[in-house]
């Protein structure tokens, strides 16, 4: 598990000697005023955002070229990636980044030791590199060392590290360097790649997971492995799913929130730290609109525009002004303009209804984009040039 040790080592290095600072939620009045932000992706040390003008901007750690600017130089403030103005969706993995363009092409860059860039090699790339020649990619999810994507025809494809069966093809190969179709179904609606597991929803409202379940993160009632998709329960009302480091959360059509898997930091939001190997409802609220699971924390938005986070808070990633672990959903400030576009890891970023971007948490690699390496435990606005 050399990749796991690398993540923990990097975390310890980034956190050591870093000062926690409380920041105001007011932020710069001109936060992203030039164009606003349409979507954001947060990896371990990097952040990338697509503006409403379809340009791509990245900042933070760049040790493996995960920013895509042609260098391995870290950036303390946002830099534009290339000259293209047709980016549609962005996803940041631990040390690699992937994005879809409006024409349906898929591009990845950064760390590639496990073939997670899908270009047929294991060589890292410092600029966006097209994945094959297909022009019908709809959405992509970048995990720790594997990647999955759904095409417009409803097929699902995965590639990269497969030691734990997270690619989902049933193959015993540890490394798969090009997109491989997962089964034959043509009804996949969305997918989320975690550390060693993957979960996806179908258009019929069913939920499926595969890969590592040593912490119950597949929701199957066991702690084994599954090398192909296995249905989670019998419910047909699942609308969205997110796979974290070793836990999973999902929203149903009735806007209830459910989580399962590792819960050592309370990242399931159930008020305890007990492992849960089947879906458990988070509270009784039925106004959840979106959820994102990170390393050991989770953030979710509600229909009233409020944002709630729970789990590990050692770097202030819950945004509640403290570094205290929370085992139940905790309100992030008082803003009521958060959209479902929130992503969390050791740092968290979210888009508000006015298209402004806000980030907080770990900033050891300047992933908050404010020109410093000072951690922030409340949301602060990010300003693009």
Secondary structure, DSSP 8 states (H G I E B T S, - for coil): -HHHHHHHHHHHHHHTT--EE---SS--TTTTTTT-EEEEEE-SSEEEEEETTS-EEEEE--TTSTT-BSS---EEEEEE-SS---EEEEEE-SSEEEEEETTS-EEEEE--TTSTT-SSS---EEEEEE-SS-S-EEEEEE-SSEEEEEETTS-EEEEEE-TTSTT-B----SEEEEEEE-SS-S-EEEEEE-SSEEEEEETTS-EEEEEE-TTSTT-SSSSSEEEEEEE-SS---EEEEEE-SSEEEEEETT--EEEEE--TTSTT-SSS---EEEEEE-SS---EEEEEE-SSEEEEEETTS-EEEEE--TTSTT-SSS---EEEEEE-SS---EEEEEEESSEEEEEETTS-EEEEE--TTSTT-SSS--EEEEEEE----
